Amino acid sequence: MFHTSLNSLKWVLPYYQMVIPYLRAYLEDRPVSIIQLLDGGGCYYVHRQADLPKTVSDCLPTRPDDLIICSDSKTLLNIVEAQVSTGRAMGLMLWPSRLETRESPDWLSWQLLPGEGVPFSLLCRASQKLVVLLEEKGHPVFVKTSDSFGLDIVIPAQGFSSYEEVSQWARNVAAQFAQQSSDRIKPLQTPEGHVAFGQIGIYTGGNQWGRGIIAPYSLTLGKQGAYSLPLKLEELASEVGASNTMIPRLKDRLDQTGNLWKNLL
């Protein structure tokens, strides 16, 4: 559990110090939401500075729009340290566009969420089919674990000019994917939407200003030590899954693979 003694949270700051080189490219000039990680794996999202604990908001430059911006490594690490001082770990959600280009998102995303009775192997196979569909439409595809349970499928937003266009296209793809998958795939209006036993939900609501995706390598709402892990496409076939989402293994993996999402932006 994440809300616990300060001694048991000593690993959080060193963890973010390790992954900050891989996060930095996404953070510059981009609003983020702070994911407050709670007991039992729950969480809630904080989108504005005014809603953060004062010890955390004091680490941020004051802004008239009250957005949370941590464009440099020092600011992010100060936030993490202050957050740990409140007795909680934290994650990050990236908004899809930067401040200077706020009407033009940098990516499109689909989140696949398994219902009860869906093993990770089945989720991986479904993700492979969505990857193929997107590649057939001419898009490079990036994949990562979204939390302890789901997968994010992401493409660059090259050729798209607005959030309205991106959101509609993502919904159309989700509907086409669901139609091709019989009753297995269910489009969701919210990430908390009901997914029946044996079904997989597909959520496209992250393609909006003020929404987004869990940042690559961010801690997530799952078990202690879980993080959002970029995957090689071929790893979907090997069903890499939760065995690679524990912190002691990450440094070796980063040394071997580097930043798998470096070509997204």
Secondary structure, DSSP 4 states (H G I P E B T S, - for coil): --SS-SGGGTTHHHHHHHHHHHHHHHHTT-BEEEEEE-GGG-EEEE-BGGGS-HHHHTTS---TT-B-B--SHHHHHHHHHHHHHTT--EEEEE-SS-STTTTS-SEEEEEEEEPTT--HHHHHHHHHHHHHHHHHTT---EEEE-SSS-EEEEEE-TT--SHHHHHHHHHHHHHHHHHHTTTSEEEESSTT----TT-EEEE-TTSSTT--EEPTT-B-SSSTT-B--EE-HHHHHHT-GGGG-SHHHHHHHHHHH--TTTT--
